[in-house]
Amino acid sequence: MITRRNDFPLLVRNPELHYLDSAATSQKPRVVLDAIRDFYETANANPHRGAYALSVEATDRYDHARRRLARFVGAGDPDCLIFTRGTTEALNLVATAWGRRNVSRGDEIVVTALEHHANFVPWQQLALETGAVFRVCELTSDGRIDLDCFRSMLSNRTRVVALNHVSNALGTINPVAEIARIVRERSNAIVVCDGAQGVPHLRVGFDDLGVDFYAFSGHKMCGPMGIGGLIGRRELLETMPPYQMGGDMVEFVHDDRTTWNALPHKFEAGTPNAADAAGIAAAADYLDEIGLDEVLRHERGLVSEADRRLREIDGVTIYGPPPAERSGVISFTLGDVHPHDLATILDGDGVCIRAGNHCTQPLMRRLDVSATARASFYVYNDEGDVDALVEGVLKAKEIFGHAAV
Amino acid sequence: MQPSERTAQIGALYQEMILDHYRRPRNKGELAGADASVLMKNPLCGDEIAVHLRYDGDEIAELRFSGRGCSISQASASMMTQLLAGKTVGQVDEIRSRFREMVMGDKAAAEDATLGSLRALGGVARFPARVKCALLAWNALETALAKRDE
């Protein structure tokens, strides 16, 4: 098994730490930190502005990062990759810039009960503002999109279908290409995919996926916080109005009107986050060097082992489909032990897991729980982390007593 | 921090008394004819606790709670209702600030006998992420008491 732990300064500094919250944010390898520092030390100037060589260098670095990321996510046209603060901003961009202009009373928006609030609330609010109908597709009992339910919700009134590539709460990998085909057969809706949990683990292949927009974050794929992207089909991006106004996104500013810059600049108002763009490009290099197939194989091996061993513990309930249909996530509860108590006890042994609703309150209601405990594995985890997780759960069980579990 | 130290802190947090109040909460349920009921939620974890109280003059004659949550929030609510029933509003205010000081790490407050069995929650101070769990019921109570002054 590959051991990547030594690539990550925070993990090297904390040898006792079992970091199992990569679905919230991944740790950052040294190469990414170096790339960010290198930008500031060797190329720092405001991109697209200066006529001097250093600004040109900064622009080159920023453009290179865009091309690198476009290649990473399988988008043939780098100008259709808009840098954003992350997935949340990317989804809000689509819901605002495309949604306000194209959705009206009587139209329908379909999301799934598996969505993160970031791909649920913007659409719900768009529906409330425009008078459109907001529909939530139900799930199968093992936490997958119910395709029969999904088909039944599509019609020629459907304007938007929004779903995630991989569920952050359960790890479910959704059949996005198949779903996009179903949408095309039954409606003229756009398909918006939340790829925050997809890009770190799966080869996305945007041009072949069949969706119209795909959003992702840098910080879950070994990159820095505060940068991510939106990939969109050019014909849609061209017709959309800008999302934010400011410098760089304009062409000519007259006293009474303004014309817009070309893609991707039209959607990137203000000074770009060029240093973190360099960081996210380095993260793409890092993951490609390992190979995304290997990343998924590695984390799935660990999550399968965790799944098998946690299932053997009396009182443990695991949510979601079998490990072979999940990313590196395992979501579970232990009897009547509240997930926050479980997380505190695990923290006592240096095991970092997430406890809560994972920004998926609609999903928690359907699972009939207020919260779950979630462990998520990534490239730097190993069997020792699985051992620590299982031991911690057993310890929690002991502290809380066997009787009520 | 040494692992053994952290283990001791976990032990201090999950005392038998706290687990007992979690499993067998006292004064749990609605209160018919309540003068005030306030529901407080923690959206981060989905916990919610409602505090129901009835006054007799300046005194809190009855105090109950309902809702769901982790062992810390439930035990805190349960012990709070036990200690505060029969106390005057003035006494409650004092105990409330003392309890808040204790969970924020005040060592003198942690020794204060007026907090009674609530001192079992002193260990929460070492877990900043859990302080809000311990305070959930108390915040609901504070809001309920503020209504009286309106």
Chai-1 contact restraints between the chains, C-beta under 6 A:
chainA,res_idxA,chainB,res_idxB,connection_type,confidence,min_distance_angstrom,max_distance_angstrom,comment,restraint_id
A,H338,B,C70,contact,1.0,0.0,6.0,A-B,restraint_1
A,H340,B,C45,contact,1.0,0.0,6.0,A-B,restraint_2
A,H340,B,C70,contact,1.0,0.0,6.0,A-B,restraint_3
A,D341,B,C70,contact,1.0,0.0,6.0,A-B,restraint_4
A,D341,B,S71,contact,1.0,0.0,6.0,A-B,restraint_5
A,I345,B,I10,contact,1.0,0.0,6.0,A-B,restraint_6
A,G348,B,R6,contact,1.0,0.0,6.0,A-B,restraint_7
A,G348,B,T7,contact,1.0,0.0,6.0,A-B,restraint_8
A,G348,B,I10,contact,1.0,0.0,6.0,A-B,restraint_9
A,G356,B,L44,contact,1.0,0.0,6.0,A-B,restraint_10
A,G356,B,C45,contact,1.0,0.0,6.0,A-B,restraint_11
A,N357,B,G46,contact,1.0,0.0,6.0,A-B,restraint_12
A,S370,B,G46,contact,1.0,0.0,6.0,A-B,restraint_13
A,A371,B,C45,contact,1.0,0.0,6.0,A-B,restraint_14
A,A371,B,G46,contact,1.0,0.0,6.0,A-B,restraint_15
A,I399,B,Y14,contact,1.0,0.0,6.0,A-B,restraint_16
